[in-house]
Amino acid sequence: MSASSLGKSVRLKRIFSHPSNRILSVAIDHLMNYPIGMPEGLRNLPQTIDKIAEGRPSAITMNKGSALHCMVKHAGKVPFIVQQIAVRADESCFIDHAGVEEVVAMGADAIAVSIVIKGKDEARQIRHLAQVVREAEQYGLPVIPHIYPLGFEEKSGPTVSNSAEDVFYSVRIGIEMGVDLIKVPFTGDAKSFGDIVRMCPVPIVTAGGPKCNTLDEAIAMIKEVVKSGAAGSTVGRNVWGFPNIPDAIGRLKQAMFAD
């Protein structure tokens, strides 16, 4: 085994530490997504990160600056993943604000690369993902793309699609680019997502999706993810969107890791 292969295995095993081989991670890597109307749960990031760490998720996905300023006190206690990209569904921006070497130097367990596809900028964003995979391989750093297929509505413009065909296409892109774990939107039901999972040689996790009205609704969605055979879920607003963040994580973990 090469040094980089060992490094990648060590990092992935820290994220996938639960005996179920599934993960319940939390994302706070929202940046350009909210140029106006920042959600309350993301306003005080140091406080939010402290509460998330208290809940002990499988990992926390965050931007470089958040990690540098807020993760020292949690170092070694919770795995963390650095998001490299700030992107919007309307393709008005695609900014890489963290390099592979920086992420490795920070001690992160993986690098996340958000891209949107089925739009005008698809080729450039896929090419960027491929380049990150090449660079990260040298350092044994796992690459986790967050791949969002676009749908288009006449009134609202580009939106993230969760149709089974679009999600399958997203997964296929991740496979062909040589990534280690793929995050895509959930199709909404265990059967259609399970069909995609069974065809994929790479572990798949679902995006947390829109904010649920209640935590029970979010738990029900996680149970569908488990039924599909997916490797887990990365949740954002359905964790920090609720008042008691550690409790939300605990209850979602209970659903994700149930036998």
C-alpha positions as CSV (number, residue, x, y, z in Angstrom):
1,M,0.0,0.0,0.0
2,S,1.3,3.4,-0.9
3,A,1.6,6.2,1.7
4,S,-1.2,8.2,0.0
5,S,-3.5,5.2,0.0
6,L,-2.9,4.7,3.7
7,G,-3.5,8.3,4.4
8,K,-6.8,8.2,2.6
9,S,-7.9,5.1,4.4
10,V,-7.0,6.6,7.8
11,R,-9.0,9.8,7.0
12,L,-12.1,8.0,5.7
13,K,-12.1,5.6,8.7
14,R,-12.2,8.6,11.0
15,I,-15.3,9.8,9.2
16,F,-16.9,6.4,8.9
17,S,-16.1,5.4,12.5
18,H,-19.6,4.0,13.4
19,P,-19.9,0.2,13.1
20,S,-22.9,0.6,10.7
21,N,-20.5,2.1,8.1
22,R,-23.0,5.0,7.7
23,I,-22.4,8.6,8.6
24,L,-24.6,11.5,9.9
25,S,-22.5,14.6,9.3
26,V,-23.4,18.3,9.5
27,A,-22.7,21.0,6.9
28,I,-22.2,24.7,7.7
29,D,-20.4,25.5,4.5
30,H,-23.1,27.8,3.2
31,L,-21.5,31.1,2.1
32,M,-22.5,32.5,-1.3
33,N,-25.7,30.6,-1.1
34,Y,-27.1,33.2,1.3
35,P,-26.1,36.7,0.1
36,I,-29.3,38.0,1.6
37,G,-31.2,36.7,4.6
38,M,-28.5,34.6,6.4
39,P,-30.4,31.9,8.4
40,E,-30.3,32.5,12.2
41,G,-28.5,29.2,12.8
42,L,-25.5,30.4,10.7
43,R,-25.1,33.9,12.1
44,N,-23.0,33.0,15.1
45,L,-20.7,30.4,13.7
46,P,-18.5,29.9,16.8
47,Q,-21.5,29.2,18.9
48,T,-23.1,27.0,16.3
49,I,-19.9,25.0,15.8
50,D,-19.6,24.4,19.6
51,K,-23.2,23.1,19.7
52,I,-22.6,20.8,16.7
53,A,-19.4,19.5,18.2
54,E,-21.3,18.7,21.4
55,G,-23.6,16.5,19.4
56,R,-20.7,14.5,18.0
57,P,-21.7,14.1,14.4
58,S,-19.6,11.8,12.0
59,A,-18.0,15.0,10.6
60,I,-18.6,18.7,10.1
61,T,-18.2,20.3,6.7
62,M,-17.1,23.9,6.8
63,N,-15.2,26.6,4.9
64,K,-11.5,27.2,5.5
65,G,-11.9,30.3,7.6
66,S,-14.5,28.7,9.9
67,A,-12.1,25.8,10.5
68,L,-9.1,28.1,11.2
69,H,-11.0,30.2,13.7
70,C,-13.2,27.8,15.4
71,M,-11.9,24.2,15.3
72,V,-8.8,24.4,17.5
73,K,-10.8,23.6,20.7
74,H,-12.5,20.7,18.9
75,A,-9.3,19.3,17.3
76,G,-9.2,15.5,17.4
77,K,-12.7,15.3,18.8
78,V,-14.8,15.6,15.6
79,P,-13.6,14.9,12.1
80,F,-13.9,17.9,9.8
81,I,-14.1,18.4,6.0
82,V,-13.2,21.6,4.3
83,Q,-15.4,22.9,1.5
84,Q,-13.3,24.3,-1.3
85,I,-16.0,26.0,-3.4
86,A,-18.5,28.8,-3.0
87,V,-21.1,28.3,-5.7
88,R,-24.7,29.4,-6.6
89,A,-27.3,27.5,-8.4
90,D,-27.6,30.4,-11.0
91,E,-23.9,29.9,-11.8
92,S,-23.2,33.5,-11.1
93,C,-20.2,32.5,-9.1
94,F,-17.8,29.6,-8.7
95,I,-15.0,30.4,-6.3
96,D,-12.3,28.0,-5.0
97,H,-11.2,29.5,-1.7
98,A,-9.1,26.6,-0.3
99,G,-6.3,24.7,-1.9
100,V,-5.5,21.0,-1.5
101,E,-2.2,21.7,0.3
102,E,-3.9,24.1,2.7
103,V,-6.6,21.5,3.6
104,V,-4.0,18.9,4.2
105,A,-1.9,21.2,6.4
106,M,-5.0,22.0,8.5
107,G,-5.4,18.4,9.3
108,A,-8.8,18.0,7.6
109,D,-10.2,14.5,6.9
110,A,-11.4,15.3,3.4
111,I,-11.9,18.1,0.9
112,A,-15.4,18.9,-0.4
113,V,-16.0,20.3,-3.9
114,S,-19.4,21.7,-4.7
115,I,-20.4,21.8,-8.3
116,V,-23.7,22.4,-10.2
117,I,-24.3,20.5,-13.4
118,K,-26.7,20.5,-16.3
119,G,-26.1,24.2,-16.7
120,K,-23.9,26.4,-19.1
121,D,-20.9,26.1,-16.8
122,E,-21.0,22.3,-16.4
123,A,-17.8,21.5,-18.3
124,R,-15.6,23.9,-16.4
125,Q,-16.9,22.8,-13.0
126,I,-16.4,19.1,-13.8
127,R,-12.9,19.9,-15.1
128,H,-12.1,21.6,-11.8
129,L,-13.3,18.6,-9.8
130,A,-11.1,16.3,-11.9
131,Q,-8.1,18.5,-11.1
132,V,-8.8,18.5,-7.4
133,V,-8.9,14.7,-7.5
134,R,-5.5,14.6,-9.2
135,E,-4.0,16.9,-6.7
136,A,-5.6,15.3,-3.6
137,E,-4.4,11.8,-4.6
138,Q,-0.8,12.8,-4.0
139,Y,-1.6,13.7,-0.4
140,G,-4.0,10.8,0.5
141,L,-6.8,13.4,0.9
142,P,-10.3,12.0,0.2
143,V,-12.4,14.1,-2.2
144,I,-16.1,14.4,-1.6
145,P,-18.0,16.3,-4.4
146,H,-21.3,17.9,-3.6
147,I,-23.0,17.5,-7.0
148,Y,-26.2,19.4,-7.6
149,P,-28.1,18.9,-10.9
150,L,-30.0,22.0,-12.1
151,G,-33.7,22.1,-13.0
152,F,-35.3,25.1,-14.5
153,E,-38.6,26.7,-13.6
154,E,-40.1,29.5,-15.6
155,K,-40.9,31.7,-12.6
156,S,-37.9,31.0,-10.2
157,G,-35.2,30.1,-12.7
158,P,-32.5,27.5,-11.9
159,T,-33.2,25.2,-9.0
160,V,-31.7,22.0,-7.6
161,S,-33.3,19.0,-9.2
162,N,-34.0,15.8,-7.2
163,S,-35.3,13.7,-10.1
164,A,-33.9,10.2,-10.2
165,E,-32.5,10.6,-13.7
166,D,-30.7,13.9,-12.8
167,V,-29.4,12.4,-9.5
168,F,-28.1,9.3,-11.4
169,Y,-26.3,11.5,-13.9
170,S,-24.7,13.4,-11.0
171,V,-23.5,10.2,-9.4
172,R,-22.1,9.0,-12.7
173,I,-20.0,12.2,-13.0
174,G,-18.6,11.5,-9.5
175,I,-17.7,8.0,-10.4
176,E,-16.0,8.9,-13.6
177,M,-14.0,11.7,-12.0
178,G,-12.5,9.2,-9.5
179,V,-13.9,10.6,-6.2
180,D,-14.1,8.8,-2.9
181,L,-17.6,9.6,-1.7
182,I,-20.4,11.3,-3.5
183,K,-23.0,13.7,-2.0
184,V,-26.1,14.3,-4.1
185,P,-29.7,15.4,-3.5
186,F,-32.1,12.7,-2.2
187,T,-34.7,11.7,-4.7
188,G,-37.3,11.6,-2.0
189,D,-37.9,7.9,-1.6
190,A,-35.9,4.8,-0.7
191,K,-36.7,2.8,-3.9
192,S,-35.5,5.3,-6.5
193,F,-32.5,6.3,-4.5
194,G,-31.7,2.7,-3.7
195,D,-31.6,1.8,-7.4
196,I,-28.9,4.5,-7.9
197,V,-27.0,3.3,-4.8
198,R,-26.9,-0.3,-6.0
199,M,-25.4,0.8,-9.4
200,C,-22.6,2.9,-7.8
201,P,-19.2,1.4,-6.7
202,V,-18.6,4.6,-4.6
203,P,-20.4,5.3,-1.3
204,I,-23.2,7.9,-1.7
205,V,-24.6,10.3,1.0
206,T,-27.6,12.5,0.6
207,A,-27.8,16.2,1.0
208,G,-30.0,17.2,3.9
209,G,-32.5,18.9,1.6
210,P,-35.0,21.7,2.3
211,K,-35.8,22.7,5.9
212,C,-38.4,20.3,7.3
213,N,-41.2,21.8,9.4
214,T,-40.4,19.5,12.3
215,L,-37.6,17.4,13.5
216,D,-39.8,14.3,13.2
217,E,-40.1,15.0,9.4
218,A,-36.3,15.2,9.2
219,I,-36.0,11.9,11.1
220,A,-38.5,10.3,8.7
221,M,-36.4,11.4,5.7
222,I,-33.3,9.9,7.4
223,K,-35.1,6.6,7.8
224,E,-35.8,6.6,4.1
225,V,-32.1,7.2,3.4
226,V,-31.2,4.2,5.5
227,K,-33.7,2.1,3.7
228,S,-32.1,3.0,0.4
229,G,-28.8,1.5,1.4
230,A,-27.0,4.9,1.1
231,A,-23.8,5.5,3.2
232,G,-25.5,8.3,5.1
233,S,-26.5,11.9,5.0
234,T,-25.0,15.4,5.4
235,V,-27.5,17.6,7.1
236,G,-27.5,21.4,7.3
237,R,-30.6,23.4,8.1
238,N,-32.3,20.3,9.5
239,V,-29.8,20.5,12.3
240,W,-28.8,24.1,12.9
241,G,-32.3,25.2,11.8
242,F,-33.7,23.8,15.1
243,P,-33.2,25.5,18.5
244,N,-31.6,22.5,20.2
245,I,-28.7,21.5,17.9
246,P,-27.2,18.7,20.0
247,D,-30.6,17.1,20.5
248,A,-31.3,17.3,16.8
249,I,-28.0,15.6,16.0
250,G,-28.6,12.9,18.6
251,R,-32.1,12.0,17.3
252,L,-30.9,12.0,13.7
253,K,-28.0,9.8,14.6
254,Q,-30.3,7.4,16.4
255,A,-32.4,7.1,13.1
256,M,-29.3,6.8,10.9
257,F,-27.5,4.2,13.0
258,A,-30.6,2.1,13.9
259,D,-30.1,-1.6,13.1
